[in-house]
Each structure stands twice: as C-alpha cells, then as structure tokens.
C-alpha cells in the first residue's frame, strides 16, 4: 500500500532523477565492458579459458545494457500509465479495507438479528471517535482474517439518534456487541488487542467445556482467574449459566466433569462452583457468600494487583473497599518496597478476614489519587478508598508493621477510623470547583495563548458590561435633559423662539393690527371706568 502510494506521487523531478540514475547505470555497464579486457589480460589463463570468460562477460554486460535501456524507455514513456494503474490498485485495496467495517443505516434494526455485530456508535464531531477510527479498522481486519463470525460496523449516532437511543447510547464513542436480543457494552481500553479479546470472549458460548485434564491445566496457565462449574446437570448449573451470560463481559466461564479435575484438587461437594486464582482455589458457599452473581463479581480479580484509573473504576462495581499502597515504581525506595510487601501479606494471609470487604493492590504515583480526594497524598503511603460514596480513610500514624496495617484495616471495617470526603452537597460543590480549576490549569499548561483567548476574552467583555452598568446615570430626567440640550430643545429656548415668531408676525400685519389693538384697549378702559361712574350717579 505504501509503495503504490509512493509511485502515484511521482512528479517531474522524480522522473528526471530516474532517467539520470538509469543513464548512470548504462555508463557503468559500458565501463564494465572495458574493464573485462583488463581483467582477462591480468589473469594467467589459457587462451580458450580467456576467450570463454570474455564472451560470457561481454554477453552478460550486453544483456544488462539492453535491459536497462528498455527499462529507461518504459519508465520514460509509461510512467503516467503506471501511476494511474497504481492509483487504481490503491483505491481497490482501500475499498477492500473499508468493506471490513460496514456503515450502518436505519435498515440495521431489521437485519441485525441474523448475525453477531460489533458496532461503534460515533459522532462526526467527537475527537475520541476520530481517534478510534484507525483502531476500529484494525479490529475489523483482525476479526476478518481470523475467520470470526462477528461482523464489524459503525453508525453515526447523530444521524440515527432514535435507533441509537433504543440501544442505550448515552455517550460517544459507545462500543456494543449485539448478540441476538442481548447487547453487551464494552468498557475496556480502546486498543485493538483488548477489543478483539472482548469480542472473541463474548461472541462465543457463555460457558465453555473443559473435556480433559490437559485442557484444564492449559486454561489454568492461560488465565489468572478461572471460574469452573464442576458436576452434571443441576439447578446450580442453570444459575451458573445465567450468571455467565450476564458477566461474560468481564471474564471467561468454564465447566468440567469431576474426571477432568487435577488429581491434587478435591472439592468438598459435587456439583460445585470454584474459582482458581493466586495459586489456589476457592469454592462458592451459598449460605456464606449469598447470591452466586455477587460472589463471582467480587472474586473476578486477583487478591492483589496493580491498580490504575481504569482498574479502580472496575473495582468500584464489586462493592469492595480498595486498600492501596501509593508508591513510586520508577524509583522505589525502601519504604515503598516495605509498604508494598505489607499489603501483599495482608491480602494473602488475612484473606478469610478481609476478602469479602477489601481489595488490595498498589498504585504508581499519587496524581490520580490526588484528583479523587482533591488533596495531596504523600508517596509512599497507605489509603483506603470507598468508590461507592467517594469517601477515603488515612491512618492516624505511621504504618511500620503488619500489625499496624491490620489494625488500621480493622478500624475502617468497624467504623472507628475517621472517614474523609463523601458525596454530600458541600463535597459536590468542591468537586465542581476543583474540576474547573484543574481544567483551566491544564489548558494554560498545554497552550497559554489559547487559554488567554478562551478565558480572557469573555472576562474582558463581562468587565466592560459591569463598568458600563456601574457608571451609568441613575436619573432618567437628567438623561432626557442632556439629550434635549444636545438637540437644542430646552423650555426657555422654546419660549424665546415663540416670542420671536410673534414679533415677526406682528410686524408683517402692519398698522391695521395696531389700530385694532388701540381700540381694544380703549374699550377695556371704558369698561373699567363704567362701574365708578355708576356709583357717582
């Protein structure tokens, strides 16, 4: 594929380089022909041998000369044809690769029951979905090459939102294996090997048989945790099959007859369900362990393991408290080694006391723990997490001996050790503030310019708005007066303009108006004098 693509991208400069290189080869052949005579003359051989050697050498050089010349002609005149041909081959191979992953539409709902499907529900704008695209193509190619019956597809969940909702898609990307009426969610790492392993496990039978001791021992070496039903048909086997159908997304389930068990293994009763891990085996007791589903869910991990963010999320589904030794694996000190060994000893020697309630392990570094508790945990140290309600427990003093660690775990179990954190309202508000602060700091660390633009521009706009609101005049009349002053329309100016207009009108009307005004004034004076004269009379 890469070679054909390279041929397709050959330009004029590359063609000239090829011509020059082949011309140089032709010159080398010509020079080699001249050198044959020198070699023959330098050799101490008979004339017949010399003649044969020279003829063979010249013949080979002549053939090489003809071949290179024809290659030069072919490349010079047919390079465009080769480019077109290689481009067609690339397109054909690309279409073959794309055919491994099928684009699904609204008809998928009616046709999916006929096959087992592994489907990626994606959104075109999702960055995680784009990152998964090459991995998904590799998954399709791997399953196709291995002869798996599973068909691989992808669906745009934004274009077919109704169908995606029916399958319970809540985020992007969502990977589901659809097997008849059942739909299994994939929650593991988005790598090719992990997705293929999940697909092969879930697409097969829920319970796989172990017909012989050799097969039994082979599976013991292959799996760190192995669940096996031993016995014939029984109500317990029916429960086991139901639980296996539900929890097949996490681990494998097997069944075997009593004859297939190793000779060193002796079960207390038959039929029975046993888990093989940590170099030993443990059987299910309905009276002590409760439901079979709960027991298998808690026993599907080793007693001690290395814990990361994804593993801690899975451990939260078991309902157990998680006791962690926070250490530095890259540069382990004596204290780190000591705390790690103490946790391992408790997990092994105190299994009967703590296995039902605790999971043990160690974590490299404290960054993930610090983000969970919104604080700082020193390295090395011991911490116990309750992932169901986000509480955590810290020892009151240093953990020097095995007895100190056992006492601390016992105190957590009986409630005498103080719990920190939680999922209350105050803690939720703190979590929102902590997440916001962490997001802002991560943006500024990765790209300071982008951080200034994303957060500085909105803050600047809000600041200008607040400044405008605070400096605005609260008296509306004053604002109107200011507007009127700007436009030149105050009350005094309006009165002066009216008087001026009246004067101009009076001057235009002339003396007639003046006489009328004088007569009007005389009449008013007579009316004022009339009452006085009446009194005199």
Long-range contacts (C-beta under 8 A, 24 or more apart in sequence): 1-90, 1-93, 4-86, 4-87, 4-89, 4-90, 4-93, 5-86, 5-90, 7-82, 7-83, 7-86, 8-83, 8-86, 8-87, 8-90, 10-79, 10-83, 15-75, 15-76, 15-79, 18-75, 18-79, 19-72, 19-75, 19-76, 22-68, 22-71, 22-72, 22-75, 23-72, 25-68, 26-65, 26-68, 26-69, 26-72, 29-61, 29-64, 29-65, 29-68, 30-65, 32-61, 33-57, 33-58, 33-61, 36-61, 97-137, 97-141, 98-137, 100-137, 100-140, 100-141, 100-144, 100-152, 101-136, 101-137, 101-140, 101-152, 101-153, 101-154, 102-151, 102-152, 102-153, 102-154, 103-153, 103-154, 103-155, 104-153, 104-154, 104-155, 104-160, 105-155, 105-160, 106-160, 106-163, 108-153, 108-155, 108-163, 109-163, 109-166, 112-178, 113-180, 115-149, 115-150, 115-151, 116-149, 116-150, 116-151, 116-177, 116-178, 116-179, 116-203, 117-150, 117-151, 117-152, 117-153, 117-177, 117-178, 118-143, 118-150, 118-151, 118-152, 118-153, 118-175, 118-176, 118-177, 118-178, 118-195, 118-199, 119-152, 119-153, 119-154, 119-155, 119-167, 119-175, 119-176, 119-177, 119-178, 120-153, 120-154, 120-155, 120-173, 120-174, 120-175, 121-154, 121-155, 121-157, 121-164, 121-167, 121-169, 121-172, 121-173, 121-174, 121-175, 121-176, 122-154, 122-155, 122-156, 122-157, 122-172, 122-173, 123-156, 123-157, 123-158, 123-172, 123-173, 124-156, 124-158, 126-172, 126-173, 128-172, 128-173, 128-190, 129-172, 129-173, 131-190, 132-173, 132-190, 135-190, 135-191, 135-192, 135-195, 138-192, 139-192, 139-195, 139-196, 139-199, 142-192, 142-196, 143-196, 143-199, 148-199, 148-200, 148-203, 149-203, 150-177, 150-199, 150-203, 177-202, 177-203, 179-203, 182-245, 184-248, 184-249, 185-249, 186-249, 187-249, 187-314, 188-310, 189-310, 198-249, 201-248, 201-249, 201-252, 202-248, 202-249, 206-241, 206-244, 206-245, 206-248, 206-253, 207-240, 207-241, 207-244, 207-253, 207-254, 207-255, 208-252, 208-253, 208-254, 208-255, 209-254, 209-255, 209-256, 210-254, 210-255, 210-256, 210-260, 211-256, 211-257, 211-260, 212-260, 213-260, 213-261, 213-262, 215-260, 216-256, 216-260, 216-261, 216-262, 217-262, 219-254, 220-276, 223-251, 223-252, 223-276, 224-277, 224-302, 225-251, 225-275, 225-276, 225-277, 225-299, 225-300, 225-301, 225-302, 226-252, 226-254, 226-275, 226-276, 226-277, 227-251, 227-252, 227-253, 227-254, 227-273, 227-274, 227-275, 227-296, 227-299, 227-300, 228-254, 228-255, 228-256, 228-273, 228-274, 228-275, 228-276, 229-253, 229-254, 229-255, 229-256, 229-271, 229-272, 229-273, 230-255, 230-256, 230-257, 230-258, 230-261, 230-267, 230-270, 230-271, 230-272, 230-273, 230-274, 231-257, 231-258, 231-270, 231-271, 231-272, 232-257, 232-271, 234-271, 236-271, 236-272, 236-273, 236-292, 237-271, 239-292, 240-273, 240-292, 243-292, 243-293, 243-296, 246-293, 247-293, 247-296, 247-297, 247-300, 250-297, 250-300, 250-314, 251-300, 275-299, 277-302, 277-303, 278-302, 278-303, 278-304, 278-348, 294-319, 298-356, 301-359, 303-347, 303-348, 303-351, 303-355, 303-360, 304-343, 304-344, 304-347, 304-348, 304-360, 304-361, 305-361, 306-361, 306-362, 306-363, 306-364, 307-361, 307-362, 307-363, 308-363, 308-364, 308-368, 309-368, 311-361, 312-363, 312-368, 312-385, 312-387, 313-387, 315-359, 315-387, 316-387, 316-388, 318-359, 319-388, 320-356, 320-357, 320-358, 320-359, 321-357, 321-358, 321-359, 321-384, 321-385, 321-386, 321-412, 322-358, 322-359, 322-360, 322-361, 322-384, 322-385, 322-387, 323-358, 323-359, 323-360, 323-361, 323-382, 323-383, 323-384, 323-409, 324-361, 324-362, 324-363, 324-369, 324-382, 324-383, 324-384, 324-385, 325-361, 325-362, 325-363, 325-380, 325-381, 325-382, 326-362, 326-363, 326-365, 326-366, 326-369, 326-377, 326-378, 326-379, 326-380, 326-381, 326-382, 326-383, 327-362, 327-363, 327-364, 327-379, 327-380, 328-364, 328-365, 328-379, 328-380, 329-362, 329-364, 329-365, 330-364, 333-380, 335-380, 336-379, 336-380, 339-380, 339-381, 339-382, 339-399, 342-399, 342-401, 342-402, 342-405, 343-382, 343-405, 345-402, 346-402, 346-405, 346-406, 346-409, 350-406, 354-409, 354-413, 357-413, 358-384, 358-409, 358-413, 371-438, 373-420, 373-421, 374-421, 374-430, 374-431, 374-434, 382-408, 384-408, 384-409, 384-412, 386-419, 389-422, 389-423, 390-421, 390-422, 390-423, 390-427, 391-419, 391-420, 391-421, 391-422, 392-419, 392-420, 392-421, 393-417, 393-418, 393-419, 393-420, 394-420
